[in-house]
Amino acid sequence: MAGGWARDGAVSEQIEASISDELARLKARKAPVGESLTHCAECEEDIPEPRRQAIPGVKLCLDCQQERDSAFKTRGGINRRGSKDSQLK
């Protein structure tokens, strides 16, 4: 696919680089360590046994973990093109 001044395959390379960067960022996240708690560290509710077995070192119940995950703000993408239009957004 032609992309103006970009060489053939440049868009695909940009997409692949973005995916690789995001996968590396996700893999770098720290996993829970230690022994799983039987009760949530925030609300003191029981953590179900299947959750403790599935995620070693879990500290939060499912509700508290979902609340924490939903509070996560997505970060802006990387401007790999360097075009003026994409920098103005």
C-alpha positions as CSV (number, residue, x, y, z in Angstrom):
1,M,0.0,0.0,0.0
2,A,1.4,3.4,-1.0
3,G,1.4,6.0,1.7
4,G,2.5,9.2,0.2
5,W,6.2,9.7,1.1
6,A,6.4,6.5,3.2
7,R,8.0,3.5,1.6
8,D,6.0,0.3,1.1
9,G,5.4,-1.6,4.3
10,A,6.1,1.4,6.5
11,V,2.6,1.4,8.0
12,S,2.8,-2.3,8.8
13,E,6.1,-1.8,10.4
14,Q,4.7,1.0,12.6
15,I,1.8,-1.2,13.7
16,E,4.1,-4.1,14.5
17,A,6.4,-1.8,16.5
18,S,3.4,-0.4,18.5
19,I,2.2,-3.9,19.3
20,S,5.7,-5.0,20.3
21,D,6.1,-2.0,22.6
22,E,2.8,-2.6,24.3
23,L,3.5,-6.3,24.8
24,A,6.9,-5.5,26.3
25,R,5.2,-3.0,28.6
26,L,2.6,-5.6,29.8
27,K,5.2,-8.3,30.3
28,A,7.3,-5.8,32.4
29,R,4.4,-5.4,34.9
30,K,5.1,-6.9,38.3
31,A,3.1,-10.0,39.1
32,P,1.9,-10.6,42.7
33,V,4.5,-12.4,44.8
34,G,4.3,-14.3,48.0
35,E,1.4,-16.3,49.4
36,S,-2.2,-15.4,48.5
37,L,-4.3,-13.8,51.2
38,T,-7.5,-15.4,52.3
39,H,-9.2,-12.0,52.8
40,C,-9.0,-8.9,50.7
41,A,-6.4,-6.3,51.7
42,E,-8.9,-3.5,51.1
43,C,-12.4,-4.7,52.0
44,E,-11.7,-7.8,54.2
45,E,-14.0,-10.0,52.1
46,D,-13.1,-13.6,51.5
47,I,-11.0,-14.2,48.4
48,P,-12.4,-17.4,46.7
49,E,-10.1,-20.4,46.7
50,P,-10.2,-20.8,42.9
51,R,-8.9,-17.2,42.5
52,R,-6.1,-17.8,45.0
53,Q,-5.1,-20.9,43.1
54,A,-5.3,-19.2,39.7
55,I,-3.3,-16.2,40.7
56,P,-0.5,-17.0,43.3
57,G,0.1,-14.0,45.5
58,V,-3.3,-12.4,45.0
59,K,-4.1,-9.7,47.6
60,L,-7.4,-8.3,46.4
61,C,-10.9,-9.8,45.9
62,L,-12.4,-9.7,42.4
63,D,-14.5,-6.6,43.1
64,C,-11.6,-4.5,44.5
65,Q,-9.3,-5.6,41.7
66,Q,-11.9,-4.7,39.0
67,E,-12.3,-1.3,40.7
68,R,-8.6,-0.7,40.7
69,D,-8.3,-1.9,37.1
70,S,-11.1,0.4,35.9
71,A,-9.3,3.4,37.5
72,F,-6.3,2.8,35.3
73,K,-6.1,5.6,32.7
74,T,-4.9,4.7,29.2
75,R,-1.8,6.4,28.1
76,G,-1.5,8.2,24.8
77,G,-0.1,6.5,21.8
78,I,3.3,7.1,20.4
79,N,3.6,9.4,17.5
80,R,5.7,7.2,15.2
81,R,4.8,9.1,12.0
82,G,6.0,12.5,13.2
83,S,3.5,14.2,10.9
84,K,2.3,17.6,11.8
85,D,-1.4,16.6,11.9
86,S,-0.8,13.7,14.4
87,Q,1.2,16.0,16.7
88,L,-1.6,18.5,16.9
89,K,-4.2,16.0,18.3
